[in-house]
Amino acid sequence: MKKYGAWKYIRQFKGSSIFIRNFLTIICAVMIPVAAAGVIIYNEYNGYIEKSITESKLNEAGSVSETVNLVIMEAERMAYRVANENTFDSFFRGKVFDTNSYSKMVEKIELSRALNSMLIYGEYIENICIYENTNNAAITSNQEIGSIENLPDTGWMERYLSMKSNSCAVYRAPDSFSYRPEYISIIQRAPMQGSANLGAVIVNINLKNIKKIINESSEKTDSLIVTKAGEVVFRSSPESGLYEKYGSVLRKNADKKAVCKTGDYVAVRAVSEYTGWEYIAFSPLDDFNKTKKGSLAVLFVSMLVVFVFAAVFSFYASLRSFAPIKSILQYIDENNRRGIQSYDTNEVKYILNALELDRKQTQEELNLRLEKLKEESLRALRYQINPHFLYNTLETVNWKIMRLCGRDNEASRMLLELSFLLRTSLDTSDNLTDISTELEYIEKYIDLMKARYKNFEVEWDIAENLRQYKTVKLSLQPIVENAIYHGIKPLGKQGLIKISLRKTQEDIVFEICDNGVGISQKKCDEINSETGAGDEHIGLRNVNERIKIMFGMKYGLFIAPRGGGGTVVTMHIPIIE
């Protein structure tokens, strides 16, 4: 058998085969829109990436600025709370400095401890100091108590004396001669009740905690926090000098958030609306472009995958569309059609030639079959003579019996019934019949059986309104026959067969019950499961199979032993009018 592989199609048919033409058509139809979409997506995505990176950096700057704001606000709340706490009211009014008694000293220590206990409410607060103007004294959360001249940390005093508002935030660089770290100090006048300025609350934030937040948030070449006055509060890379070089350019932009390119760097600036402080971050332009190139590389790879998928799809779509033609070509070659030249690269012409030749051959075969059909029809007509001959013979015998007897008699009646049964049995025009017709058939059958077997009676339970429904033709006779031969006949005494009919919501149900010798449960199970019970019940199995074929597996016969002796056969069929 000649076989055609995909690669062989490509090599053999070149550009003129149906396969190649389909492949090129499909791949062009798919790839041209994809390529156009790729160009559009590239341009749009390029702008989107730049915008996305810009927004990401702005959001990052805003997030850092907001974090610093939250830390300062936390410290301000702490300062406000201390300034309004009744616990410290006696201090600001100078009452703890009235005497140098032991009790006053204890009170000062307790105030220091109270300040220290409040540190648990401020995660980023290093220490708290309260200052009283009259006695020029202070108490800290570090249990530093006494005159301001004796305290190690007084860097806030100058800013406090020059304050024009109730509170302010100020950056404080580390002292050259002390261990104190960098601070952001929140200075709050106290107490808040009334207009008197009795002292101040100083809440110090250790800047290293803020540095940790910023360093964890982003990795930059240089990140800075700058106050309104231009003081650099924080700088991640003091050696870079970027702020000194480009700071003036950034400050020209009045926007609260801005991104601009400065030399080889991309600078992001976010101004806090709360403090007015600026957060500035520099990133190398190469990193900016690297991110953009990486995203575009992903887009390029995605487009390449789409192109490959389109090529594979086009190839297999072409194979699939060529499959019927391939099958036709194989069929033609396998049947070795004479007189057909090789198709080379023109499959259509090859197939048309083959079809024309096949049409001629088919016509010849059709003529031969018509001749045979005529012969078979004549033979069938001859076979039809036999049933008609039998009907006519029975009618002739019946006529002769009536002529001899001069009247109707039992033999004549039996012949008529037999003729009816024969005609009905041989009529194969329809598988369904009216229930009334089926009952008429079984009544005549029972009359013939009674002429032979006198030891049984039949009891009918048939509602007249059910006679118009349809049933399976010749379905009751095998059941009644089974009841007579296998139930009543071996009984040896008078038997009874009861034939009843009822209608449920979904079914028509026939029930044929006899009081014969009965049947074992095992035998019933064999018949019901169709595992076989020899040839003695072949009629029942035949009826059961016919019903299931016509109506489905939920319908058919069910055989069961009858309580007290005998057998019950139930037949379920659908309601058919």
Secondary structure, DSSP 8 states (H G I E B T S, - for coil): -----HHHHHHHHTTTSHHHHHHHHHHHHHHHHHHHHHHHHHHHHHHHHHHHHHHHHHHHHHHHHHHHHHHHHHHHHHHHHHHH-GGGHHHHTTGGGS---HHHHHHHHHHHHHHHHGGGG-TTEEEEEEEETTTTEEEETTS-EEEGGG-S--TTHHHHHT--SSEEEEEE---TTS----EEEEEEEE--SSS---EEEEEEEEHHHHHHHHHHH---SEEEEE-TT--EEEES-TTS-HHHHHHHHHHT--SSEEEEEETTEEEEEEE-TTT--EEEEEEEHHHHHHHHHHHHHHHHHHHHHHHHHHHHHHHHHHHHHHHHHHHHHHHHHHTT-TT----TT-HHHHHHHHHHHHHHHHHHHHHHHHHHHHHHHHHHHHHHHHHHHHHHHHHHHHHHHHHHHSS--HHHHHHHHHHHHHHHHH--S-SEEEHHHHHHHHHHHHHHHHHH--SEEEEEE--GGGTTSEEETT-HHHHHHHHIIIIIGGG-S-EEEEEEEEE-SSEEEEEEEE-SS---HHHHHHHHTTS--TTTTHHHHHHHHHHHHHH-TT-EEEEEE-TTS-EEEEEEEE---
